[in-house]
Amino acid sequence: MNDHTHDDDRPLGVDEDRTEGSLKQAGGKIKEGVGNLFGDEKTKREGEADQAEGKIQNTWGGAKDKVREVLDGDQKRDDD
């Protein structure tokens, strides 16, 4: 393992939940806009719900990144 990837080749500091959450938020924003444009309350509400779900997923990914940073820092100190 080097300083730029984890064992599973994921770049440091980028959890896939953060990426997926951001994409879900963007998709929800589009869906909400389509709902507004066509006066479709159901699509608008689904878009709002997708945005909320994406925000939660993004926050969860950020928390996992923070834990990884702390653990990686502890591991580096132990290696010294």
C-alpha positions in Angstrom: 0.0 0.0 0.0 1.4 3.4 -0.9 0.4 6.9 0.4 -2.1 7.5 -2.4 -4.3 4.4 -2.3 -5.9 2.0 0.1 -5.6 -1.8 -0.2 -8.6 -1.8 -2.6 -7.0 0.9 -4.9 -9.4 3.6 -3.8 -7.8 7.0 -3.7 -7.3 8.5 -0.2 -10.0 10.9 0.9 -12.6 9.9 -1.7 -15.2 7.5 -0.4 -17.6 6.1 -3.0 -20.6 7.1 -0.8 -19.5 10.7 -1.2 -19.5 10.4 -5.0 -22.7 8.5 -5.2 -24.4 10.9 -2.7 -23.3 13.9 -4.8 -24.7 12.3 -8.0 -27.9 11.4 -6.2 -28.3 15.0 -5.1 -27.7 16.3 -8.6 -30.2 13.9 -10.1 -32.7 14.9 -7.4 -32.2 18.5 -8.3 -32.9 17.8 -11.9 -35.9 15.7 -11.1 -37.3 18.4 -8.8 -36.8 21.0 -11.6 -38.6 18.7 -14.1 -41.5 18.4 -11.6 -41.6 22.1 -11.2 -41.5 22.7 -14.9 -44.4 20.4 -15.7 -46.4 21.0 -12.5 -45.9 17.3 -11.4 -45.9 17.3 -7.6 -45.0 13.6 -7.4 -41.8 14.1 -9.5 -41.0 17.2 -7.5 -41.3 15.4 -4.2 -39.3 12.4 -5.5 -36.5 14.9 -6.5 -36.5 16.5 -3.1 -36.4 13.0 -1.4 -33.5 12.0 -3.7 -31.6 15.2 -2.7 -32.1 14.4 1.0 -31.0 10.8 0.5 -27.9 12.0 -1.4 -27.0 14.5 1.3 -27.2 11.8 3.9 -25.1 9.4 1.8 -22.5 12.1 1.1 -22.3 13.0 4.8 -21.9 9.3 5.7 -19.1 9.0 3.2 -17.4 12.1 4.6 -17.6 10.6 8.1 -16.0 7.4 6.9 -13.2 9.5 5.2 -12.6 11.3 8.4 -12.3 8.0 10.4 -9.9 6.7 7.7 -7.8 9.9 8.0 -7.5 9.4 11.8 -6.7 5.7 11.5 -4.2 6.3 8.7 -2.5 9.0 10.9 -2.3 6.6 13.8 -0.9 3.9 11.6 1.8 6.3 10.2 2.8 7.2 13.7 3.0 3.6 14.7 5.2 2.9 11.6 7.7 5.7 12.7 
